[in-house]
Amino acid sequence: MLISPDNYTIYIQPALDDSGVFTSWLNQHQYSYVYVLCDDNTLQYCYPHIKQFLPTHTCIEIPSGESEKNIETCKYLWQQFTDAQADRKSLLINLGGGVIGDMGGFVASTYKRGFDFINIPTTLLSQVDASVGGKLGIDFNGVKNIIGLFQNPKAVFISPEFLSTLPFEQLRSGFSEVLKHGLIYNAEYWHQQKGNAVQLNTNWRAAIEQSVLIKHDVVKKDPFESGLRKILNFGHTIGHAIETWSLQNETQPLLHGEAIAIGMICEAWLSNAVNGLPANELEEITHTFIQLFGKYPLEKIPLTAIMDVMQQDKKNSNKTIRFSLLHAIGNCDYDIQVSDALIAEALTYYCTLS
């Protein structure tokens, strides 16, 4: 399956080099040198799948995890390019999940004012969401993705074969974004997916294709997030704040999709309170995510800590917190101002669930 946004192509195929597509793409572009960015997990489990298809290259490894997505890691990567005398005819291959794709694209796009990069996403989360849409960035002073830019890769190669390298928790984390795509844009897709069990041997190809099509359709209408694209942030205003606290305070922090699932429950409550989401649909959303992820002890996070992070959210305007909220399953609005008191009630709603 091919999807062709402006200036690049997304290839979705069972294995990376089906019909020689990947090697043919590399041969056509004739880069001066190729760099592969991995973390310690993708170097061990995913790099062996691709190295046979690569020309002469250098593999750069960083530790895995959201905590590495910062300016210090960028400085390390820029120094690697400098030491290797990388030029603007080079190519960076981002082999990994959302952290690798976001940060790899960011460092490639800013080094010597930019050289090409491609994404080979290896997690379900990055395949259905993070690798598509041209958002690049890093975390700064504890705030997620606050430094960055919009820049599309030259290509994205999505292959479900990499998902066999993932533990259950990573697959479940990515599935939360699959469900989000249904909630914000396609009620039929939500109802198709909500009852699916996440298993290590699940065939994800159909879900990947549908989610990529949904995200592509939204992004092409609003590439720079000035309007409609904001609906992709449903669950992320509260979810990012919870994720940030967890990263800073817990030895086993929440995965992105786990935090966003909590955020979607809270923001579904806000949707019911201020945007007309029917009560039965709030109950349906709540039940689905609690069944999938269980209950997190949200009451241990101080309200002030959550509010402080949300004050830095990129969707805010005139120093007021703005949300993307559901009007109904499959129908999402954006730029909705919500009071601090209602946000506190939404968090209380989650805390009282059993």
SERO-4910 file (N, C-alpha, C, O; in steps of 0.05 Angstrom, whole numbers):
BEGIN
 pado doro    nc1    nc2    nc3   cac1   cac2   cac3    cc1    cc2    cc3    oc1    oc2    oc3
  Met    A     17    -24      0      0      0      0     18     25      0     37     27     16
  Leu    A     11     44    -17     26     69    -19      7     92    -12    -15     93    -21
  Ile    A     17    111      4      3    136      9     23    158      2     46    157     10
  Ser    A     14    177    -13     33    198    -24     24    225    -15     11    239    -30
  Pro    A     32    234      9     29    262     16     48    279     -1     63    268    -17
  Asp    A     46    305      3     64    323    -12     93    317     -6    101    316     17
  Asn    A    109    312    -27    138    311    -25    150    285    -13    174    283    -11
  Tyr    A    133    266     -5    144    241      4    123    219      2    100    224     -4
  Thr    A    132    194      6    114    171      3    116    154     28    137    150     39
  Ile    A     93    143     36     91    124     58     86     97     46     67     92     32
  Tyr    A    105     78     51    103     51     41     94     33     64    107     33     85
  Ile    A     72     18     61     63     -1     81     64    -28     68     49    -34     50
  Gln    A     82    -45     78     85    -72     66     94    -92     88    105    -84    108
  Pro    A     88   -117     84     92   -137    105    121   -138    115    126   -141    138
  Ala    A    140   -136     96    169   -136    103    182   -112     90    172   -102     70
  Leu    A    204   -103    102    216    -78     93    222    -76     64    215    -56     51
  Asp    A    234    -97     53    243    -95     25    226   -112      6    237   -124    -13
  Asp    A    200   -114     11    183   -129     -7    186   -119    -35    185    -94    -40
  Ser    A    191   -137    -54    194   -130    -83    217   -111    -87    218    -97   -108
  Gly    A    236   -110    -69    259    -92    -72    253    -63    -71    269    -46    -80
  Val    A    230    -55    -58    222    -27    -57    243    -10    -42    250     11    -51
  Phe    A    251    -20    -19    269     -4     -2    297      0    -15    307     22    -17
  Thr    A    309    -22    -25    335    -20    -38    333     -3    -63    352     12    -69
  Ser    A    312     -6    -78    308     10   -102    307     40    -95    319     57   -109
  Trp    A    293     47    -74    291     75    -65    318     86    -59    325    108    -67
  Leu    A    334     71    -44    361     80    -36    378     83    -61    393    103    -63
  Asn    A    377     65    -80    394     66   -104    386     90   -121    404    102   -133
  Gln    A    361     97   -121    352    120   -138    363    147   -127    366    166   -142
  His    A    367    149   -101    373    174    -89    403    180    -86    411    204    -83
  Gln    A    420    161    -87    449    165    -89    460    184    -67    471    205    -74
  Tyr    A    456    177    -42    466    194    -21    496    191    -17    508    170    -23
  Ser    A    509    212     -8    538    212     -4    546    192     18    566    179     17
  Tyr    A    529    191     39    534    172     61    508    168     76    490    185     76
  Val    A    506    145     89    481    138    103    488    133    133    507    120    140
  Tyr    A    472    145    150    474    141    179    448    128    188    426    134    178
  Val    A    450    110    207    426     96    219    425    103    248    444     97    263
  Leu    A    403    115    257    400    122    285    383    100    299    360     95    290
  Cys    A    394     87    319    381     66    334    381     73    364    398     89    373
  Asp    A    364     60    379    369     58    408    379     31    415    382     14    397
  Asp    A    384     26    441    396      0    448    378    -24    441    387    -46    436
  Asn    A    351    -19    442    333    -41    434    332    -46    404    333    -69    395
  Thr    A    329    -24    389    326    -28    360    353    -37    347    352    -51    327
  Leu    A    375    -30    359    401    -40    349    401    -71    352    411    -85    334
  Gln    A    392    -81    374    392   -110    379    371   -125    363    377   -146    352
  Tyr    A    347   -114    362    324   -130    352    316   -123    324    305   -140    309
  Cys    A    321    -98    315    310    -89    289    332    -84    268    328    -90    245
  Tyr    A    355    -74    277    377    -69    258    384    -95    242    390    -92    218
  Pro    A    384   -119    254    390   -142    238    371   -147    215    379   -161    195
  His    A    347   -136    217    327   -139    195    334   -122    171    325   -128    148
  Ile    A    349   -100    175    353    -81    153    381    -79    143    386    -69    121
  Lys    A    401    -88    158    429    -82    151    437    -95    124    454    -84    110
  Gln    A    424   -117    117    431   -130     91    422   -113     67    432   -117     45
  Phe    A    404    -95     72    394    -78     50    408    -51     47    403    -36     29
  Leu    A    426    -46     66    438    -19     67    465    -18     52    479    -38     51
  Pro    A    471      5     40    498     10     30    517     15     53    509     12     76
  Thr    A    541     22     48    560     28     69    548     50     87    537     70     77
  His    A    550     46    113    536     64    131    549     63    159    566     46    165
  Thr    A    540     82    175    549     83    203    524     82    221    505     97    216
  Cys    A    525     65    241    503     62    259    509     77    285    530     74    297
  Ile    A    491     95    293    494    111    317    473    102    337    449    101    331
  Glu    A    482     95    361    465     84    381    462    104    404    481    116    413
  Ile    A    437    106    414    432    121    439    415    104    457    403     84    448
  Pro    A    415    110    483    398     95    501    368     98    494    360    118    482
  Ser    A    352     79    501    323     80    495    308     96    516    318     99    539
  Gly    A    285    106    508    267    119    528    263    148    523    280    162    512
  Glu    A    239    158    532    231    186    529    251    204    543    254    227    535
  Ser    A    264    195    564    282    212    580    306    220    563    320    239    570
  Glu    A    312    206    541    335    213    524    328    235    503    345    244    488
  Lys    A    302    242    501    293    260    480    297    289    489    278    304    495
  Asn    A    323    297    490    329    323    501    353    336    486    364    324    468
  Ile    A    359    361    493    379    376    478    407    363    481    423    366    463
  Glu    A    413    350    504    439    338    508    443    315    488    465    312    477
  Thr    A    422    299    483    425    278    464    428    290    436    444    279    420
  Cys    A    413    311    430    417    324    404    446    334    400    457    330    379
  Lys    A    457    346    421    485    355    419    504    332    413    523    335    398
  Tyr    A    499    309    426    515    285    421    513    277    391    533    270    378
  Leu    A    488    277    381    484    269    353    497    288    333    509    280    314
  Trp    A    493    315    338    506    334    321    536    331    321    549    335    300
  Gln    A    547    324    345    576    320    346    585    296    330    606    296    317
  Gln    A    568    275    330    574    251    314    575    258    284    593    249    269
  Phe    A    556    275    275    556    283    247    580    301    241    593    299    220
  Thr    A    587    318    260    611    336    256    636    319    254    653    324    236
  Asp    A    640    301    272    664    284    272    666    268    246    688    263    236
  Ala    A    643    260    235    643    244    210    643    261    185    644    251    163
  Gln    A    643    288    189    643    306    167    619    301    148    621    301    124
  Ala    A    596    297    161    571    293    146    565    318    130    569    341    139
  Asp    A    555    314    105    548    336     88    518    336     83    503    319     93
  Arg    A    509    356     67    480    359     63    469    339     42    446    339     36
  Lys    A    486    322     32    478    300     14    476    274     29    473    253     17
  Ser    A    478    275     55    476    251     72    447    243     76    428    259     70
  Leu    A    443    219     87    416    209     94    418    198    122    436    183    129
  Leu    A    398    205    139    395    193    165    370    175    164    348    183    157
  Ile    A    374    149    172    352    130    174    345    128    203    361    119    220
  Asn    A    320    136    211    311    134    238    298    107    242    276    102    232
  Leu    A    311     89    256    302     62    261    293     59    290    309     55    308
  Gly    A    267     63    295    257     61    322    229     72    325    214     74    306
  Gly    A    222     78    350    196     88    356    194    118    354    210    131    340
  Gly    A    175    129    369    170    158    366    193    175    375    198    196    364
  Val    A    208    167    396    231    182    405    252    185    384    262    206    378
  Ile    A    259    162    371    279    162    350    269    178    326    285    194    316
  Gly    A    244    175    318    234    190    295    233    220    300    241    236    283
  Asp    A    223    228    323    220    256    330    248    270    332    253    290    320
  Met    A    265    257    347    291    269    352    310    266    328    325    285    322
  Gly    A    310    243    315    326    240    292    319    259    269    337    271    257
  Gly    A    293    262    265    285    281    244    293    310    252    300    326    235
  Phe    A    291    316    278    298    343    287    328    349    283    335    370    272
  Val    A    345    330    290    374    335    288    382    336    258    400    352    251
  Ala    A    370    319    241    377    319    213    367    345    200    381    356    182
  Ser    A    344    355    208    332    379    196    346    405    204    342    425    191
  Thr    A    362    404    225    375    428    235    405    428    231    418    449    232
  Tyr    A    417    405    226    446    403    222    453    414    194    443    404    174
  Lys    A    470    434    193    478    448    168    453    456    152    452    455    127
  Arg    A    433    465    167    407    474    156    391    451    143    372    456    128
  Gly    A    399    427    148    382    404    141    394    386    120    403    394     99
  Phe    A    392    359    126    396    339    105    374    318    108    359    318    128
  Asp    A    371    301     88    348    283     86    348    262    108    368    254    118
  Phe    A    323    254    115    320    232    133    296    216    125    277    226    112
  Ile    A    295    190    132    272    173    128    266    160    154    283    157    171
  Asn    A    241    151    157    233    137    181    226    108    175    212    102    156
  Ile    A    237     90    192    229     62    192    218     57    220    233     49    238
  Pro    A    192     62    225    181     60    252    179     31    260    171     14    245
  Thr    A    186     25    285    188     -3    294    168     -9    317    167    -32    325
  Thr    A    153     10    326    133      5    346    105     10    334    103     25    314
  Leu    A     85     -1    346     58      3    336     51     33    339     38     44    321
  Leu    A     58     45    361     53     74    365     65     91    342     51    108    332
  Ser    A     90     86    336    102    102    315     92     95    287     91    113    269
  Gln    A     83     71    282     73     63    256     46     75    251     40     83    228
  Val    A     29     77    271      2     87    266      0    117    270    -20    130    262
  Asp    A     21    129    283     17    157    290     43    174    287     44    192    270
  Ala    A     63    168    303     85    187    306    102    191    281    113    213    277
  Ser    A    104    171    264    122    174    241    109    188    217    122    194    197
  Val    A     83    195    220     68    207    198     60    236    206     49    240    227
  Gly    A     65    255    188     55    282    193     76    304    196     69    327    196
  Gly    A    102    297    198    123    317    197    127    333    222    141    353    222
  Lys    A    116    324    245    122    337    270    148    326    282    151    302    286
  Leu    A    167    344    287    193    336    298    198    352    323    189    375    325
  Gly    A    212    340    343    218    356    366    229    341    389    232    316    388
  Ile    A    236    356    410    247    344    434    233    357    458    219    377    456
  Asp    A    238    344    481    227    355    507    247    375    518    271    373    513
  Phe    A    237    394    533    255    414    545    244    422    572    221    430    575
  Asn    A    261    420    592    254    427    620    229    413    629    211    425    642
  Gly    A    227    388    621    204    372    630    179    375    615    158    363    622
  Val    A    179    391    593    155    395    577    158    380    551    178    384    537
  Lys    A    139    363    544    142    346    520    139    362    494    121    378    491
  Asn    A    158    356    477    157    366    449    154    396    446    142    406    427
  Ile    A    165    411    465    162    440    464    182    454    445    177    477    437
  Ile    A    203    440    438    223    451    419    221    433    394    225    409    395
  Gly    A    216    445    371    214    429    346    206    445    322    205    470    322
  Leu    A    199    430    301    191    442    276    175    423    260    172    399    267
  Phe    A    164    432    238    150    415    219    169    410    195    178    428    182
  Gln    A    174    384    190    191    377    167    185    348    160    188    330    177
  Asn    A    176    343    136    170    315    128    195    299    122    215    311    112
  Pro    A    194    273    127    216    256    118    215    253     88    195    261     75
  Lys    A    236    242     76    236    237     47    218    212     41    208    209     19
  Ala    A    215    195     61    198    171     58    194    158     85    210    163    104
  Val    A    173    143     87    167    127    111    163     98    102    146     93     84
  Phe    A    177     79    114    174     51    107    163     37    132    177     33    152
  Ile    A    137     29    131    123     17    153    121    -13    147    109    -21    127
  Ser    A    131    -29    166    129    -58    162    121    -71    189    135    -68    209
  Pro    A     98    -86    189     90    -99    213    109   -120    223    107   -129    246
  Glu    A    129   -129    207    148   -149    216    162   -140    242    170   -157    258
  Phe    A    166   -114    245    181   -105    268    165   -108    294    177   -109    316
  Leu    A    139   -110    292    122   -111    316    126   -138    331    120   -139    355
  Ser    A    137   -158    318    143   -183    331    165   -180    352    169   -198    368
  Thr    A    180   -158    351    202   -154    370    192   -140    395    208   -136    414
  Leu    A    167   -133    397    157   -116    419    144   -133    441    132   -153    436
  Pro    A    147   -123    466    132   -136    488    103   -127    487     96   -107    473
  Phe    A     86   -141    501     57   -135    502     51   -106    509     34    -94    496
  Glu    A     65    -96    529     59    -69    539     63    -48    517     48    -28    516
  Gln    A     83    -51    500     88    -32    479     66    -34    458     58    -13    447
  Leu    A     57    -58    452     35    -61    432      9    -48    443     -5    -33    429
  Arg    A      4    -53    468    -20    -41    481    -18    -10    481    -38      3    477
  Ser    A      5      0    486      9     29    486      2     41    459    -12     61    457
  Gly    A     12     28    437      6     37    411    -24     35    404    -34     51    388
  Phe    A    -37     15    415    -65     11    409    -82     34    418   -104     39    407
  Ser    A    -73     48    439    -89     71    449    -92     92    427   -112    105    425
  Glu    A    -71     95    410    -73    115    388    -91    105    366   -104    121    352
  Val    A    -91     79    362   -110     67    342   -139     75    351   -155     84    335
  Leu    A   -145     70    376   -172     76    386   -177    106    385   -200    114    379
  Lys    A   -157    123    390   -161    152    388   -169    160    360   -187    177    357
  His    A   -157    148    340   -164    156    313   -194    150    307   -207    166    293
  Gly    A   -204    129    318   -233    124    314   -250    144    329   -270    154    319
  Leu    A   -242    150    354   -257    169    370   -259    196    357   -280    209    358
  Ile    A   -238    206    345   -238    233    335   -248    236    307   -255    258    298
  Tyr    A   -249    213    292   -253    217    263   -270    196    249   -281    201    228
  Asn    A   -274    173    261   -287    151    247   -300    132    267   -287    114    278
  Ala    A   -326    136    273   -340    120    293   -340     91    286   -338     74    304
  Glu    A   -343     85    260   -343     57    252   -316     43    259   -316     20    268
  Tyr    A   -294     57    255   -268     47    261   -265     42    292   -254     22    300
  Trp    A   -275     61    308   -275     57    337   -290     31    344   -280     15    360
  His    A   -314     27    333   -330      4    340   -317    -22    330   -320    -43    343
  Gln    A   -303    -20    308   -288    -44    298   -266    -52    317   -261    -75    322
  Gln    A   -251    -32    328   -227    -37    342   -231    -40    373   -215    -54    385
  Lys    A   -251    -28    384   -252    -26    413   -254    -54    427   -246    -56    450
  Gly    A   -265    -73    414   -268    -99    426   -245   -118    420   -244   -141    429
  Asn    A   -225   -109    404   -203   -126    396   -184   -131    420   -178   -112    435
  Ala    A   -175   -155    423   -156   -161    443   -128   -156    432   -121   -162    410
  Val    A   -111   -144    449    -83   -139    442    -68   -164    448    -66   -172    472
  Gln    A    -56   -176    428    -41   -201    432    -15   -198    416    -13   -183    397
  Leu    A      5   -214    425     31   -212    412     30   -221    383     47   -213    367
  Asn    A     11   -239    376      9   -249    349    -13   -236    333    -21   -246    312
  Thr    A    -23   -213    342    -44   -199    327    -34   -190    299    -11   -181    297
  Asn    A    -51   -193    279    -44   -182    252    -53   -153    252    -77   -147    251
  Trp    A    -33   -135    252    -39   -107    255    -41    -92    229    -47    -68    229
  Arg    A    -37   -104    207    -34    -89    182    -59    -72    175    -56    -49    167
  Ala    A    -83    -84    178   -107    -69    171   -110    -44    188   -117    -23    179
  Ala    A   -104    -47    215   -107    -24    233    -86     -3    226    -92     21    227
  Ile    A    -62    -12    220    -41      8    212    -49     24    188    -47     48    188
  Glu    A    -59     10    167    -67     24    143    -89     44    148    -88     66    138
  Gln    A   -109     35    163   -132     53    168   -124     77    185   -132    100    179
  Ser    A   -107     73    205    -98     95    222    -81    115    206    -84    139    209
  Val    A    -63    104    190    -47    122    173    -64    138    154    -59    162    150
  Leu    A    -84    126    143   -102    140    125   -117    162    139   -120    184    129
  Ile    A   -126    157    164   -140    177    179   -122    200    186   -129    223    182
  Lys    A    -98    194    196    -80    216    203    -72    232    178    -70    256    179
  His    A    -66    218    156    -59    232    131    -81    250    122    -76    273    113
  Asp    A   -106    241    124   -129    258    115   -131    283    132   -137    304    121
  Val    A   -126    280    158   -127    304    175   -104    323    170   -108    347    167
  Val    A    -80    311    167    -56    328    164    -56    343    137    -48    366    136
  Lys    A    -66    330    116    -66    344     90    -84    368     90    -80    387     75
  Lys    A   -105    367    107   -124    390    108   -112    412    126   -121    435    123
  Asp    A    -94    406    143    -83    425    162    -54    417    169    -50    408    192
  Pro    A    -35    421    151     -8    411    156      7    423    180     24    410    191
  Phe    A      0    448    187     15    462    208     -1    466    234      6    483    250
  Glu    A    -22    450    238    -37    449    263    -49    477    270    -47    485    293
  Ser    A    -59    491    251    -73    516    257   -102    512    262   -115    531    272
  Gly    A   -113    488    257   -142    484    261   -147    454    265   -143    443    286
  Leu    A   -158    441    244   -168    414    246   -148    394    258   -155    376    273
  Arg    A   -122    397    251   -102    378    261   -101    376    291    -91    357    303
  Lys    A   -111    397    305   -111    396    334   -127    374    345   -123    366    368
  Ile    A   -146    363    330   -162    341    340   -145    316    346   -153    299    363
  Leu    A   -122    314    333   -104    291    339    -93    292    367    -82    272    377
  Asn    A    -97    315    381    -87    317    408   -108    310    429   -104    314    453
  Phe    A   -131    299    421   -150    290    440   -137    271    460   -124    252    452
  Gly    A   -141    276    486   -129    260    507   -101    268    514    -90    259    534
  His    A    -88    285    498    -60    291    502    -55    315    521    -34    317    532
  Thr    A    -75    333    524    -70    355    542    -66    345    571    -46    351    584
  Ile    A    -85    330    581    -82    318    607    -63    295    606    -47    292    625
  Gly    A    -63    279    585    -46    256    583    -16    263    583     -1    249    597
  His    A     -8    283    569     20    292    569     28    301    596     51    296    605
  Ala    A     11    315    611     18    325    637     22    301    656     41    301    672
  Ile    A      5    281    655      8    257    671     34    242    663     49    233    681
  Glu    A     39    240    637     63    226    628     88    241    638    108    228    646
  Thr    A     88    267    637    111    283    646    117    278    675    140    274    683
  Trp    A     96    279    692    100    274    721    111    246    725    129    242    741
  Ser    A    100    227    711    109    199    714    138    196    706    153    182    720
  Leu    A    146    208    684    174    207    676    193    219    696    216    209    699
  Gln    A    184    239    710    202    253    729    202    241    757    219    246    773
  Asn    A    181    224    763    178    215    791    176    185    795    177    176    818
  Glu    A    173    169    774    169    141    778    192    125    765    202    132    744
  Thr    A    200    104    779    222     87    769    214     71    744    230     65    727
  Gln    A    188     65    742    177     52    719    155     70    708    131     65    713
  Pro    A    162     91    693    143    111    684    123     99    665    128     79    651
  Leu    A    100    112    663     79    104    644     90    107    616    105    125    609
  Leu    A     82     88    599     87     91    570     68    112    559     47    118    571
  His    A     75    123    536     59    144    524     30    136    522     12    151    530
  Gly    A     24    113    510     -3    105    505    -19    100    531    -43    104    532
  Glu    A     -5     92    552    -18     88    578    -27    114    590    -49    117    600
  Ala    A     -9    135    588    -17    161    598    -39    174    581    -57    187    592
  Ile    A    -38    170    555    -58    182    537    -85    168    542   -106    181    539
  Ala    A    -85    143    549   -111    129    555   -124    142    579   -148    146    579
  Ile    A   -108    149    600   -119    163    623   -130    191    614   -151    199    622
  Gly    A   -113    204    597   -122    230    587   -148    229    571   -164    247    573
  Met    A   -151    208    555   -176    206    539   -200    201    557   -222    211    550
  Ile    A   -197    186    579   -220    183    597   -227    210    609   -251    218    610
  Cys    A   -207    225    619   -212    251    632   -224    270    611   -242    285    618
  Glu    A   -213    270    587   -223    289    567   -249    281    555   -264    298    545
  Ala    A   -256    255    556   -283    247    549   -303    257    570   -325    265    563
  Trp    A   -295    257    595   -312    269    616   -317    299    610   -339    309    612
  Leu    A   -295    313    604   -298    341    596   -316    345    572   -332    364    570
  Ser    A   -313    326    553   -330    327    529   -359    325    536   -376    338    524
  Asn    A   -366    308    555   -393    305    564   -402    331    579   -425    339    577
  Ala    A   -384    342    595   -392    365    611   -396    390    595   -413    407    602
  Val    A   -380    394    574   -380    420    560   -385    419    530   -390    439    518
  Asn    A   -385    395    519   -386    393    489   -407    374    479   -407    368    455
  Gly    A   -425    365    495   -448    350    486   -443    320    481   -461    307    471
  Leu    A   -420    309    489   -417    280    486   -438    265    503   -440    270    527
  Pro    A   -454    248    491   -475    234    506   -463    217    529   -441    207    527
  Ala    A   -478    215    551   -468    201    575   -462    172    569   -443    161    580
  Asn    A   -478    160    551   -473    131    545   -447    128    530   -434    107    532
  Glu    A   -439    148    514   -414    146    500   -390    151    518   -369    138    515
  Leu    A   -394    169    538   -373    172    559   -369    145    573   -346    137    578
  Glu    A   -391    132    580   -389    107    595   -375     86    577   -359     70    587
  Glu    A   -381     85    551   -369     66    533   -339     71    530   -323     52    531
  Ile    A   -331     96    528   -303    103    526   -288     95    552   -267     83    551
  Thr    A   -300    103    574   -287     96    600   -284     66    604   -262     57    611
  His    A   -305     51    598   -304     22    602   -282     10    584   -267     -8    592
  Thr    A   -280     19    559   -261      8    540   -233     11    550   -217     -8    549
  Phe    A   -226     35    559   -198     41    567   -191     28    594   -169     20    598
  Ile    A   -210     27    612   -205     14    638   -201    -16    634   -184    -28    646
  Gln    A   -218    -28    617   -215    -56    611   -187    -62    599   -175    -83    605
  Leu    A   -178    -44    582   -153    -49    567   -129    -43    585   -109    -59    584
  Phe    A   -129    -21    600   -105    -12    614   -107    -16    645    -87    -13    658
  Gly    A   -131    -21    655   -133    -21    684   -134      7    696   -135     26    681
  Lys    A   -133      8    722   -135     34    736   -108     42    747    -94     27    759
  Tyr    A   -101     67    741    -75     79    751    -82     96    775   -102    110    776
  Pro    A    -65     96    796    -70    112    820    -65    142    815    -46    153    826
  Leu    A    -82    154    800    -79    182    792    -79    201    816    -67    223    815
  Glu    A    -92    193    838    -94    211    861    -67    218    873    -65    237    889
  Lys    A    -46    202    867    -20    208    879     -6    232    865     14    242    876
  Ile    A    -16    241    842     -4    263    828    -17    289    838    -41    292    836
  Pro    A     -1    308    848    -14    333    857    -27    348    834    -16    349    812
  Leu    A    -50    359    839    -65    374    819    -48    397    808    -48    402    784
  Thr    A    -33    410    825    -16    432    816      5    423    796     12    438    778
  Ala    A     16    399    799     36    389    781     24    385    753     36    391    733
  Ile    A     -1    375    752    -14    370    726    -21    397    713    -17    401    689
  Met    A    -31    416    729    -39    442    719    -15    457    708    -16    470    688
  Asp    A      8    456    723     32    470    714     41    461    687     49    478    670
  Val    A     40    435    682     49    425    655     29    433    634     37    441    612
  Met    A      4    432    640    -17    439    620    -15    469    612    -23    476    590
  Gln    A     -5    485    630     -2    514    623     18    518    601     18    539    588
  Gln    A     35    498    595     55    500    574     46    486    548     61    485    529
  Asp    A     21    476    548     12    460    525     12    478    499      5    501    500
  Lys    A     20    466    477     23    481    452     -4    490    441     -4    509    424
  Lys    A    -26    478    449    -52    487    438    -63    511    453    -83    522    444
  Asn    A    -51    519    475    -61    541    490    -60    567    475    -45    571    456
  Ser    A    -78    585    482    -79    612    469    -86    633    491   -104    628    507
  Asn    A    -72    655    490    -76    677    509    -75    667    538    -91    675    555
  Lys    A    -57    648    543    -52    637    569    -76    622    581    -78    619    605
  Thr    A    -93    612    563   -115    596    572   -112    568    561   -103    564    538
  Ile    A   -119    547    577   -116    520    568   -138    513    549   -162    516    555
  Arg    A   -131    503    526   -150    495    505   -149    465    500   -128    453    500
  Phe    A   -173    454    496   -175    425    492   -188    419    465   -202    435    453
  Ser    A   -182    395    455   -197    382    434   -215    362    447   -207    344    460
  Leu    A   -241    366    443   -261    350    457   -282    338    437   -288    349    417
  Leu    A   -292    315    445   -311    301    428   -339    313    431   -348    320    453
  His    A   -353    316    408   -381    322    408   -397    296    408   -419    294    419
  Ala    A   -386    276    394   -396    249    394   -373    231    385   -353    241    375
  Ile    A   -375    205    390   -354    187    380   -352    190    350   -372    187    335
  Gly    A   -328    196    340   -323    201    312   -325    230    304   -322    237    280
  Asn    A   -330    248    323   -334    276    317   -320    293    339   -329    293    362
  Cys    A   -299    307    332   -283    321    352   -281    351    344   -277    358    321
  Asp    A   -284    368    364   -280    397    361   -253    405    374   -241    389    389
  Tyr    A   -245    429    369   -219    438    380   -221    467    389   -241    481    384
  Asp    A   -200    476    403   -198    503    414   -220    509    434   -231    531    434
  Ile    A   -226    490    451   -247    493    471   -234    500    498   -218    485    509
  Gln    A   -242    523    509   -231    532    534   -246    518    557   -270    516    556
  Val    A   -231    508    577   -242    494    599   -231    507    625   -207    513    626
  Ser    A   -248    510    645   -239    522    670   -222    503    686   -224    478    683
  Asp    A   -206    514    704   -189    497    722   -207    480    739   -200    457    745
  Ala    A   -230    490    747   -248    475    765   -258    450    750   -260    428    762
  Leu    A   -265    453    725   -275    429    710   -252    409    704   -257    385    705
  Ile    A   -229    419    700   -206    401    696   -202    384    722   -198    360    720
  Ala    A   -204    397    745   -201    383    770   -224    362    773   -219    340    783
  Glu    A   -248    369    764   -270    349    766   -265    326    747   -272    303    754
  Ala    A   -253    331    724   -247    309    705   -227    289    717   -230    265    714
  Leu    A   -207    300    731   -188    283    744   -201    267    767   -194    244    772
  Thr    A   -218    281    782   -233    267    803   -250    244    793   -252    223    805
  Tyr    A   -263    249    770   -279    228    757   -262    203    753   -271    181    760
  Tyr    A   -238    206    742   -221    183    738   -214    170    764   -215    145    767
  Cys    A   -207    186    784   -199    175    810   -221    158    824   -215    140    839
  Thr    A   -246    165    818   -269    151    831   -277    126    816   -294    111    826
  Leu    A   -265    120    793   -272     96    778   -262     72    793   -242     73    808
  Ser    A   -276     49    788   -267     24    801   -261      3    779   -254    -19    786
***
